[in-house]
C-alpha cells in the first residue's frame, strides 16, 4: 500500500502527470522490497563489527561501551543518509533498486549542503507540525482536523522531496555530459 502511495505522489508531481499502470506498480513494489532487503543486509553487515567492539568495550567499562554504541549509531546514520533518495529513483525515474542506490549516493555527495538543508527543513517541519497536530484532546473534533493536517503536511513534504529529487537529478545530469 505504501508503494502505491509513493507511486501516486511521484506520478502527481511529474511534469506532465503520469498515468497509473498496474504492471509498473507491481514492478515498483518488487524493487522497493529488494531495496529494503539490500538495506537490511547492509545494516546487518555494518552492525556486526560495531556490536563486537561494543561487547569488548563493555567488558572494560559499560559507560565506554554505551558511548561507542552512540558514536557508532551516528556513524551508521552518516553512512546511510546518502541513500535517502533511493526510493525516489525507483518511483520517479523507474530505476532498479541497485541503480537508484548508486544514483542517490552520487546525487547526495554532489549536492550535500543543499540536500542536508532540505532534509533538515523537512524533518523540522514534520516534527514541529506533528507536535501542533497532537495538541488537541483525543475526544475533540480538532483531533480529526489534526489527522488531516498531519496527512496533508506529510504528503506535501513527500511531494516536495520528489520535486527536489527530479530537479537535483536534472541539474547533476547536465554536468555529466
Steps between C-alpha positions, in 0.01 A plus 500: 500500500791733578645430157171600335496819709859590408425424135190720506690793650783450251261491204315809626824701527624398154476752224273406322323272751537131415227237478461207739610160371448179698805317356719802575360525856576130558854549364550801731376303802744219414787747469410656835503154661838432341630841619379423852676164491825661378484765773429243773794287387723809485390608846557150636849476348596843633363434846688172561845662553341781699330257737818294543698812593221617734495159669876507552478854636216397731739254662724795585239762584125520431519879466764476227292234324193723513697793356639277224148383410379860486795599281447194280132588458596844372758341271239261357263790448776692320560200275131442424392864442633501141247227422206725590396551137513130408119456502468817294705344221268199494179706487605815313752362252396131471846381605569164656594490869876473452518777239282730710734446797807589291337811357381606846857463630639716218223756527527550874881510482491766225231713665555425869449852644174548313379147571591536866311828526198352321494194727546711812217731393272206424570334836452826694172572318368146545594478868402857587161478335455148638514651849241757394263235362519301825400794722127438466344261753415155364128552562486829308399544137825692460680165515344414163626831363840414644500162326416657165751780559773250581416297188501815288838616631651151467380465142616853418849427632511174303391686185764766567763228529401358160515846345838563665629162379396562141653848500823385661531200267440723199755753621760232576449332161594823320852476640551134405453569131 
